[in-house]
Amino acid sequence: MQSWFSFELDGEPCRVESEDTHLSLASFLSQLDPCFSSFAHHNPWHNSKLIVIGDIENESHRFRVADAGLLMMPMLAGRQVWTPEGIRNVEPDHPVNLALQKGNFESGTEREDALITLMFEGYYRPDLRRQGQISDQFDAINTRTANVPAIRNAAAQVFASTEQLRHEAAQKAERSGQESTVWTGKKDIFGDRFTKRLFQINERTTLNYVDKSKRRFYRPGTLVEMMRLKAEYPSAQIVAGGTGLTRLGKSVEFSNLISLEGVKELNEIITTEDAWEIGSAISLTQIAEKIGRELTSFNKILRRFGSRAIRNRATLGGYLATAWPYGQLAPLLIALNARVILLSQDGERDAPISQFYREDGGTITTPGEIIRSVIIPRANAGILAARGITSRLCDVYCAAPKRTMSQSYATGAFAVELRDKTIVKAWIAYSGIAKSPVRVREVEEALTGKPWTESTVFSILPILNQAVQVEDADASDTLTDYRKQLIVTLFQKFYYQHPTPSSTDPVSLTATGEFAKLSQPFFDSLSS
């Protein structure tokens, strides 16, 4: 095993020797140089310290913003890291730096550090094209003092300029049939100092690292090697993005860590005609980029999950393994009729997500078993027609103290499959109301065979109210009553936003969409 590794910090090589496997990048930077002293004070919920990681994702070169306090040092081996200070100094005339110099954002020094990393990532994102995505890009800026309109306007200008650049590059590439390389990040269309360094990164290699306390960090390259390590070190902690370890507290340490980030089989999304098979080590952001256009409900609920920096690191497998009772994704996965594939030395087995969680708050995984992938069925017109289904309505709703970075009161996800106007099958699921996600089969059965009408919905509300009980010993009576009410009102909202079989896209219930224009492309609007 080796006691050192290297990564690139602000364009310069940085060698790490014998450092603790549990040491975070934030702590490392705060000890490295006085210019990084602000990284010493870190809280992922209230005072995150953002940096940008340069890496290769399935042959595409990408910049991803991340929280330095949630990154263990060995996770960075072979990667690039750009700090706010580095972004400012390496190329002062970069469009992001110029925009921040001109803007009056009223955000303070620490918030400006977060702004520069988020705007930097957005500048290089090939999928950032609409006004609504700007809010999602900057959702880590948790403050009421920032000048949000000024931030949005500056970001729209910066992102429109890069979209213009990408548009021109795509037109040139189209002549040689290489247009797709522009939109997928496989071609350097910028040619600046940042992307030149980014495109020099090689594919991730295996890593066997030991620190001065003899704790080990393994990053195997194949599933076979990963399972061998798990058998050799049965008590080893499996890590991918690392965001789930924050809930364990700083006092919890593991003698052996096995990272899934280098396991090729777990970092793939396999698309077939009727389903997506999503590897357990794929980040939530990558999943949204792959399936979000077809599965809009996934994109919708993901915007309520943490912040951009957390979603870039959190994985679907890690999310399921932590079995967080307030998790917003589980109800939707149940409504999508998704399945989880589990792998051990004895072979594979699979189960519906609705059967993956135990009532006591745990999961059905056994010692030595890992989550290999999640299978989400597709529901396009051809697939539904083959099963005699006219349409499938599916949506998810979350009630929380604020839009992001807070624990939800309750999340509800619902789906109905219709033959003309008759309900053939229904899915109703909630989280945040018990120790594990709840599927309400009594109501699903009551809906089957009935018409999708307001009278049908009202007829089953008493059944729904009786079937679902809120179980939270720590909650006040008022909060318990509120959650009980949400169980009914969230389902009613589902109906009123999807009142007919043809209303796959939700009907707007407020005037918000009239003035927000969240779906408007900022590139088209600024260039017209």
C-alpha positions as CSV (number, residue, x, y, z in Angstrom):
1,M,0.0,0.0,0.0
2,Q,1.1,3.6,-0.5
3,S,1.3,6.3,2.1
4,W,0.9,9.2,-0.3
5,F,-1.1,10.5,-3.3
6,S,-1.3,13.7,-5.3
7,F,-3.9,16.0,-6.7
8,E,-3.9,19.3,-8.4
9,L,-4.7,22.4,-6.3
10,D,-5.4,25.7,-8.1
11,G,-3.3,24.5,-11.1
12,E,-0.3,23.2,-9.1
13,P,0.6,19.7,-8.0
14,C,-0.1,18.9,-4.3
15,R,1.4,15.8,-2.6
16,V,-0.3,14.4,0.4
17,E,1.6,12.1,2.7
18,S,0.4,10.0,5.6
19,E,-2.6,12.3,6.3
20,D,-5.6,10.9,8.1
21,T,-8.0,9.1,5.8
22,H,-10.9,11.0,7.5
23,L,-9.3,14.4,7.1
24,S,-11.6,16.7,5.2
25,L,-10.4,18.9,2.4
26,A,-11.6,21.9,4.4
27,S,-9.4,21.0,7.3
28,F,-6.5,20.3,5.1
29,L,-6.7,23.7,3.3
30,S,-7.1,25.6,6.6
31,Q,-3.8,24.1,7.8
32,L,-2.0,24.4,4.4
33,D,-2.0,28.2,4.0
34,P,-3.3,31.3,5.8
35,C,-5.2,32.4,2.6
36,F,-7.4,29.3,3.2
37,S,-8.2,30.2,6.9
38,S,-11.9,30.6,6.2
39,F,-12.2,26.8,5.5
40,A,-11.6,26.2,9.2
41,H,-15.1,27.2,10.1
42,H,-17.4,24.7,8.3
43,N,-21.0,23.5,8.6
44,P,-22.6,21.8,5.6
45,W,-26.1,23.1,6.5
46,H,-25.3,26.7,7.5
47,N,-21.7,27.6,6.5
48,S,-20.6,25.4,3.6
49,K,-17.2,25.9,2.0
50,L,-17.4,25.4,-1.7
51,I,-14.7,24.5,-4.1
52,V,-14.8,23.1,-7.7
53,I,-13.6,19.6,-8.7
54,G,-12.3,18.9,-12.2
55,D,-12.9,15.3,-13.2
56,I,-13.9,12.8,-15.9
57,E,-17.4,11.4,-15.8
58,N,-18.0,8.7,-18.4
59,E,-15.5,10.1,-20.8
60,S,-16.9,13.7,-20.3
61,H,-14.7,16.3,-18.7
62,R,-16.7,18.3,-16.1
63,F,-16.3,20.9,-13.4
64,R,-18.5,20.1,-10.3
65,V,-18.9,22.4,-7.3
66,A,-18.6,20.5,-4.0
67,D,-18.5,21.2,-0.3
68,A,-14.8,21.0,1.0
69,G,-16.0,19.9,4.4
70,L,-17.7,16.7,2.9
71,L,-14.7,15.5,1.0
72,M,-12.2,13.1,2.5
73,M,-8.7,13.8,1.3
74,P,-8.1,10.4,-0.5
75,M,-11.3,11.1,-2.6
76,L,-9.3,13.8,-4.4
77,A,-6.4,11.6,-5.6
78,G,-5.8,12.3,-9.3
79,R,-8.3,15.1,-9.4
80,Q,-8.3,18.9,-9.8
81,V,-9.4,21.3,-7.1
82,W,-10.1,24.9,-7.7
83,T,-10.7,27.2,-4.7
84,P,-12.3,30.6,-5.0
85,E,-8.9,32.2,-4.5
86,G,-7.4,30.1,-7.3
87,I,-10.3,31.0,-9.7
88,R,-9.7,34.7,-9.0
89,N,-5.9,34.6,-9.4
90,V,-5.3,32.2,-12.3
91,E,-7.3,34.1,-14.9
92,P,-8.5,37.5,-13.6
93,D,-10.2,38.4,-16.9
94,H,-12.3,35.3,-16.9
95,P,-16.0,36.2,-17.5
96,V,-17.0,35.0,-14.0
97,N,-14.4,37.2,-12.3
98,L,-15.4,40.2,-14.4
99,A,-19.1,39.7,-13.6
100,L,-18.3,39.5,-9.8
101,Q,-16.2,42.6,-10.0
102,K,-19.0,44.6,-11.6
103,G,-21.8,43.2,-9.5
104,N,-23.2,44.7,-6.4
105,F,-24.4,41.5,-4.7
106,E,-24.4,42.6,-1.1
107,S,-23.3,39.2,-0.1
108,G,-20.1,39.6,2.0
109,T,-16.8,37.9,1.4
110,E,-17.8,34.3,2.4
111,R,-20.9,34.4,0.2
112,E,-18.9,35.8,-2.7
113,D,-16.6,32.8,-2.4
114,A,-19.6,30.6,-2.8
115,L,-20.9,32.7,-5.6
116,I,-17.7,32.5,-7.6
117,T,-17.6,28.7,-7.4
118,L,-21.3,28.3,-8.3
119,M,-21.0,30.7,-11.2
120,F,-17.8,29.0,-12.4
121,E,-19.5,25.6,-12.5
122,G,-22.5,27.1,-14.3
123,Y,-20.4,28.8,-16.9
124,Y,-19.1,25.4,-18.0
125,R,-22.3,23.4,-17.7
126,P,-23.5,22.3,-21.1
127,D,-27.1,21.8,-19.8
128,L,-27.7,25.1,-18.2
129,R,-30.0,27.0,-20.6
130,R,-33.1,28.2,-18.8
131,Q,-34.0,30.9,-16.2
132,G,-35.3,28.4,-13.7
133,Q,-32.0,26.6,-13.6
134,I,-30.3,29.7,-12.3
135,S,-32.2,29.4,-9.0
136,D,-31.2,25.8,-8.7
137,Q,-27.6,26.6,-9.4
138,F,-27.4,29.2,-6.6
139,D,-29.5,27.4,-4.0
140,A,-26.4,27.0,-1.7
141,I,-26.5,30.8,-1.1
142,N,-28.6,30.6,2.1
143,T,-28.9,34.2,3.1
144,R,-31.5,37.0,3.0
145,T,-28.9,39.7,2.7
146,A,-27.7,38.9,-0.8
147,N,-29.0,41.0,-3.7
148,V,-30.7,38.0,-5.4
149,P,-32.0,39.9,-8.5
150,A,-28.5,41.2,-9.2
151,I,-27.0,37.7,-8.9
152,R,-29.6,36.3,-11.3
153,N,-29.0,39.1,-13.8
154,A,-25.3,38.7,-13.7
155,A,-25.5,34.9,-14.0
156,A,-27.9,35.2,-16.9
157,Q,-25.4,37.4,-18.8
158,V,-22.5,35.1,-18.0
159,F,-24.4,31.9,-18.9
160,A,-25.7,33.5,-22.1
161,S,-22.2,34.3,-23.2
162,T,-21.0,30.7,-22.8
163,E,-24.2,29.4,-24.5
164,Q,-23.4,31.7,-27.5
165,L,-19.8,30.2,-27.5
166,R,-21.2,26.7,-27.3
167,H,-23.8,27.4,-30.0
168,E,-21.1,28.6,-32.4
169,A,-18.8,25.7,-31.6
170,A,-21.7,23.2,-32.3
171,Q,-22.3,24.8,-35.7
172,K,-18.7,24.3,-36.6
173,A,-18.7,20.7,-35.3
174,E,-21.9,19.9,-37.1
175,R,-20.0,20.0,-40.4
176,S,-17.8,17.1,-39.3
177,G,-20.5,15.2,-37.5
178,Q,-19.0,16.0,-34.1
179,E,-21.8,18.2,-32.7
180,S,-22.6,15.8,-29.8
181,T,-19.1,16.3,-28.4
182,V,-19.8,20.0,-27.8
183,W,-23.0,19.4,-25.8
184,T,-21.6,16.5,-23.7
185,G,-18.4,18.0,-22.5
186,K,-16.1,15.8,-24.6
187,K,-14.6,18.6,-26.5
188,D,-12.8,21.7,-25.1
189,I,-14.6,24.6,-26.7
190,F,-13.2,27.3,-24.3
191,G,-9.5,26.9,-24.6
192,D,-8.8,28.8,-21.4
193,R,-6.3,27.9,-18.7
194,F,-9.0,26.0,-16.6
195,T,-10.3,23.8,-19.4
196,K,-6.8,23.1,-20.8
197,R,-5.9,21.7,-17.3
198,L,-9.2,19.8,-17.1
199,F,-8.7,18.0,-20.4
200,Q,-5.3,16.8,-19.2
201,I,-6.9,14.7,-16.5
202,N,-6.7,10.9,-16.9
203,E,-9.3,8.3,-16.0
204,R,-9.4,7.5,-12.3
205,T,-7.0,4.7,-11.3
206,T,-7.1,2.4,-8.3
207,L,-5.9,3.7,-5.0
208,N,-4.6,1.7,-1.9
209,Y,-3.7,4.3,0.6
210,V,-2.7,4.0,4.3
211,D,-2.3,6.8,6.8
212,K,0.0,7.2,9.7
213,S,-2.5,5.5,12.0
214,K,-2.7,2.4,9.7
215,R,-6.2,3.3,8.6
216,R,-6.8,2.3,5.0
217,F,-8.6,3.8,2.0
218,Y,-9.3,1.6,-1.0
219,R,-10.6,2.8,-4.4
220,P,-10.9,-0.4,-6.5
221,G,-11.5,-0.2,-10.2
222,T,-13.8,-3.2,-10.7
223,L,-16.8,-4.8,-9.0
224,V,-14.9,-8.0,-8.5
225,E,-12.0,-6.2,-6.7
226,M,-14.5,-4.3,-4.6
227,M,-16.3,-7.4,-3.5
228,R,-13.0,-9.1,-2.7
229,L,-12.1,-6.1,-0.4
230,K,-15.5,-6.2,1.2
231,A,-15.0,-9.9,2.0
232,E,-11.5,-9.3,3.3
233,Y,-12.6,-6.4,5.5
234,P,-16.2,-7.1,6.4
235,S,-16.4,-4.2,8.9
236,A,-15.1,-1.7,6.3
237,Q,-17.3,1.3,5.6
238,I,-18.5,1.7,2.0
239,V,-18.3,5.3,0.7
240,A,-19.2,7.0,-2.5
241,G,-20.0,10.7,-2.4
242,G,-19.3,10.8,1.4
243,T,-22.3,13.1,2.2
244,G,-23.9,10.5,4.4
245,L,-21.0,10.3,6.8
246,T,-21.8,13.8,8.2
247,R,-24.7,12.3,10.0
248,L,-22.4,10.0,11.9
249,G,-20.6,12.8,13.7
250,K,-16.9,13.7,13.9
251,S,-16.2,11.1,16.6
252,V,-17.0,8.1,14.4
253,E,-14.1,6.8,12.4
254,F,-13.5,3.6,10.4
255,S,-10.3,1.6,10.2
256,N,-11.0,0.7,6.6
257,L,-12.9,2.7,3.9
258,I,-13.8,1.3,0.5
259,S,-14.7,3.9,-2.1
260,L,-17.1,3.1,-5.0
261,E,-16.1,6.1,-7.1
262,G,-13.6,4.1,-9.2
263,V,-15.8,1.0,-9.7
264,K,-16.8,1.2,-13.4
265,E,-19.9,-1.0,-13.1
266,L,-21.4,1.1,-10.4
267,N,-20.8,4.4,-12.2
268,E,-22.9,3.7,-15.3
269,I,-26.4,4.4,-16.4
270,I,-27.7,1.7,-18.7
271,T,-30.6,2.9,-20.9
272,T,-32.9,0.3,-22.5
273,E,-36.1,0.6,-24.3
274,D,-38.2,0.0,-21.1
275,A,-36.0,1.1,-18.2
276,W,-32.9,2.8,-16.8
277,E,-30.5,0.9,-14.6
278,I,-28.7,3.4,-12.5
279,G,-25.4,2.4,-10.8
280,S,-25.3,3.0,-7.1
281,A,-22.3,5.3,-7.2
282,I,-23.8,7.7,-9.8
283,S,-24.4,11.2,-8.3
284,L,-27.9,12.6,-8.2
285,T,-26.9,15.4,-10.5
286,Q,-25.7,13.0,-13.2
287,I,-28.9,11.0,-12.9
288,A,-30.9,14.2,-13.4
289,E,-28.9,15.1,-16.4
290,K,-29.5,11.7,-17.9
291,I,-33.1,11.0,-17.3
292,G,-34.5,14.4,-16.2
293,R,-36.0,15.5,-19.5
294,E,-38.1,12.3,-19.7
295,L,-38.7,12.0,-16.0
296,T,-39.5,15.5,-15.0
297,S,-40.8,14.5,-11.5
298,F,-37.2,13.4,-10.6
299,N,-35.8,16.8,-11.5
300,K,-38.6,18.5,-9.6
301,I,-38.0,16.7,-6.2
302,L,-34.2,16.8,-6.7
303,R,-34.4,20.6,-6.5
304,R,-35.6,20.2,-2.9
305,F,-32.8,17.8,-2.0
306,G,-29.9,19.6,-0.2
307,S,-28.0,22.1,-2.4
308,R,-26.3,21.9,-5.8
309,A,-23.0,21.1,-4.0
310,I,-24.5,18.2,-2.1
311,R,-26.4,16.8,-5.1
312,N,-23.1,16.8,-7.1
313,R,-21.7,14.3,-4.5
314,A,-24.7,12.4,-3.1
315,T,-25.4,9.1,-4.8
316,L,-28.6,7.2,-5.2
317,G,-27.1,4.1,-3.6
318,G,-25.8,6.1,-0.6
319,Y,-29.2,7.8,-0.2
320,L,-31.0,4.4,0.0
321,A,-28.5,2.9,2.3
322,T,-28.8,5.7,4.9
323,A,-32.6,5.1,5.1
324,W,-33.2,8.7,6.2
325,P,-36.9,8.8,7.3
326,Y,-37.4,12.3,5.9
327,G,-35.8,11.5,2.5
328,Q,-37.7,13.1,-0.4
329,L,-36.6,10.6,-3.1
330,A,-38.0,7.4,-1.6
331,P,-41.7,8.1,-2.2
332,L,-41.1,9.0,-5.8
333,L,-39.1,5.8,-6.4
334,I,-42.0,3.9,-5.0
335,A,-44.5,5.7,-7.2
336,L,-42.2,5.0,-10.2
337,N,-42.3,1.3,-9.3
338,A,-38.5,1.2,-9.0
339,R,-36.5,-1.8,-7.9
340,V,-33.2,-2.1,-6.1
341,I,-30.6,-4.7,-7.1
342,L,-28.5,-6.0,-4.1
343,L,-25.2,-7.8,-4.5
344,S,-23.2,-10.1,-2.2
345,Q,-20.8,-13.0,-2.4
346,D,-23.8,-15.2,-2.7
347,G,-25.1,-13.5,-5.8
348,E,-27.7,-10.9,-6.7
349,R,-31.3,-10.4,-5.5
350,D,-33.8,-7.6,-6.2
351,A,-36.7,-6.0,-4.4
352,P,-39.2,-3.2,-5.0
353,I,-38.2,0.0,-3.3
354,S,-41.4,-0.2,-1.3
355,Q,-40.1,-3.4,0.3
356,F,-36.5,-2.2,0.7
357,Y,-37.2,-0.4,4.0
358,R,-38.1,-2.1,7.2
359,E,-40.7,-0.6,9.5
360,D,-38.1,0.0,12.2
361,G,-36.2,2.4,10.0
362,G,-33.6,0.0,8.7
363,T,-33.3,-1.7,5.3
364,I,-33.4,-5.3,4.1
365,T,-29.7,-5.4,3.3
366,T,-27.7,-8.1,5.0
367,P,-24.0,-8.0,6.2
368,G,-21.7,-8.1,3.2
369,E,-24.4,-7.0,0.8
370,I,-24.2,-3.8,-1.2
371,I,-26.6,-1.8,-3.4
372,R,-25.5,-2.5,-7.0
373,S,-28.1,-0.4,-8.9
374,V,-31.6,0.9,-9.1
375,I,-33.9,0.1,-12.0
376,I,-36.5,2.7,-12.9
377,P,-39.1,1.7,-15.5
378,R,-39.8,4.1,-18.4
379,A,-43.3,5.1,-19.2
380,N,-43.4,6.5,-22.7
381,A,-46.4,6.1,-25.0
382,G,-45.2,3.0,-26.7
383,I,-44.4,1.1,-23.5
384,L,-47.8,2.0,-22.0
385,A,-49.7,1.1,-25.1
386,A,-48.1,-2.4,-25.1
387,R,-49.6,-2.9,-21.6
388,G,-53.0,-1.5,-22.7
389,I,-52.5,1.7,-20.7
390,T,-53.7,5.0,-22.1
391,S,-51.6,7.3,-19.8
392,R,-49.6,7.4,-16.6
393,L,-49.8,10.4,-14.3
394,C,-47.0,10.7,-11.7
395,D,-45.9,13.6,-9.5
396,V,-44.3,14.4,-6.2
397,Y,-44.8,17.1,-3.6
398,C,-42.8,18.2,-0.6
399,A,-43.8,20.5,2.3
400,A,-40.9,22.0,4.3
401,P,-39.9,25.1,6.3
402,K,-38.0,26.4,3.3
403,R,-37.3,25.3,-0.3
404,T,-33.9,23.8,0.2
405,M,-31.5,22.7,3.0
406,S,-34.2,21.9,5.5
407,Q,-35.9,18.8,6.9
408,S,-39.2,18.3,5.2
409,Y,-42.5,18.0,7.1
410,A,-43.7,15.4,4.7
411,T,-43.2,14.3,1.1
412,G,-45.9,12.6,-1.0
413,A,-45.5,10.9,-4.4
414,F,-48.4,9.6,-6.4
415,A,-49.0,7.7,-9.7
416,V,-52.0,6.4,-11.5
417,E,-52.1,4.3,-14.7
418,L,-55.3,4.9,-16.7
419,R,-57.1,3.1,-19.4
420,D,-59.1,6.0,-20.9
421,K,-60.5,7.6,-17.7
422,T,-60.4,4.4,-15.5
423,I,-57.7,3.8,-12.9
424,V,-56.0,0.5,-13.6
425,K,-53.3,0.8,-10.9
426,A,-52.2,3.4,-8.4
427,W,-49.2,4.1,-6.2
428,I,-49.4,6.3,-3.1
429,A,-46.3,6.8,-0.9
430,Y,-45.1,9.2,1.8
431,S,-42.0,9.9,3.8
432,G,-41.4,12.1,6.9
433,I,-44.3,10.7,8.8
434,A,-42.8,7.5,10.2
435,K,-39.5,5.7,10.7
436,S,-39.5,4.6,7.1
437,P,-41.4,5.5,3.9
438,V,-45.0,4.4,3.8
439,R,-46.9,2.9,0.9
440,V,-50.7,3.1,1.3
441,R,-52.0,0.0,-0.4
442,E,-55.5,0.3,1.1
443,V,-56.1,3.5,-0.9
444,E,-54.4,2.1,-4.0
445,E,-56.8,-0.8,-4.0
446,A,-59.8,1.5,-3.3
447,L,-58.9,3.6,-6.4
448,T,-58.4,0.7,-8.8
449,G,-61.3,0.3,-11.2
450,K,-62.8,3.8,-10.5
451,P,-62.9,6.8,-12.8
452,W,-60.2,9.5,-12.4
453,T,-62.6,12.2,-11.2
454,E,-62.9,14.6,-8.3
455,S,-65.7,12.6,-6.8
456,T,-63.5,9.5,-6.7
457,V,-60.7,11.4,-5.0
458,F,-63.0,12.8,-2.4
459,S,-64.5,9.4,-1.7
460,I,-61.2,7.9,-0.8
461,L,-59.9,10.8,1.4
462,P,-61.5,9.3,4.6
463,I,-59.8,6.0,3.8
464,L,-56.5,7.8,3.3
465,N,-56.9,9.7,6.5
466,Q,-57.6,6.5,8.5
467,A,-54.9,4.4,6.8
468,V,-51.9,6.7,7.4
469,Q,-50.8,7.5,11.0
470,V,-48.1,10.0,11.8
471,E,-45.4,8.4,14.1
472,D,-43.0,10.9,15.5
473,A,-42.5,10.9,19.3
474,D,-40.4,14.0,19.2
475,A,-42.9,16.1,17.2
476,S,-45.4,18.4,18.9
477,D,-49.1,17.8,18.7
478,T,-49.4,20.8,16.4
479,L,-46.8,19.5,14.0
480,T,-48.3,16.0,14.1
481,D,-51.7,17.4,13.2
482,Y,-50.1,19.4,10.4
483,R,-48.4,16.4,8.9
484,K,-51.7,14.5,9.2
485,Q,-53.4,17.2,7.2
486,L,-50.6,17.1,4.6
487,I,-51.3,13.5,3.9
488,V,-54.7,14.5,2.5
489,T,-53.9,17.8,0.9
490,L,-50.8,16.6,-1.0
491,F,-52.9,13.9,-2.7
492,Q,-55.6,16.5,-3.5
493,K,-53.0,18.7,-5.1
494,F,-51.9,15.8,-7.2
495,Y,-55.4,15.4,-8.6
496,Y,-56.0,19.2,-9.2
497,Q,-52.7,19.5,-11.0
498,H,-53.5,16.4,-13.1
499,P,-57.3,16.4,-13.5
500,T,-57.4,14.6,-16.8
501,P,-55.6,11.6,-18.4
502,S,-54.0,14.0,-20.9
503,S,-52.6,16.4,-18.1
504,T,-49.2,14.7,-17.8
505,D,-47.6,18.1,-17.3
506,P,-49.0,19.6,-14.1
507,V,-51.6,22.3,-14.3
508,S,-50.4,25.5,-12.6
509,L,-52.6,26.3,-9.6
510,T,-51.1,29.8,-9.0
511,A,-50.0,32.9,-11.0
512,T,-46.3,32.2,-10.3
513,G,-45.6,30.7,-13.7
514,E,-47.1,33.8,-15.3
515,F,-44.4,36.2,-14.2
516,A,-41.4,33.9,-13.3
517,K,-40.9,32.6,-16.8
518,L,-38.7,29.8,-15.4
519,S,-38.8,27.8,-18.6
520,Q,-37.6,30.7,-20.7
521,P,-34.1,30.2,-22.3
522,F,-31.9,33.0,-21.2
523,F,-29.7,32.6,-24.2
524,D,-32.5,33.2,-26.7
525,S,-34.0,36.0,-24.6
526,L,-30.7,37.9,-24.5
527,S,-29.7,37.4,-28.1
528,S,-33.0,38.2,-29.7
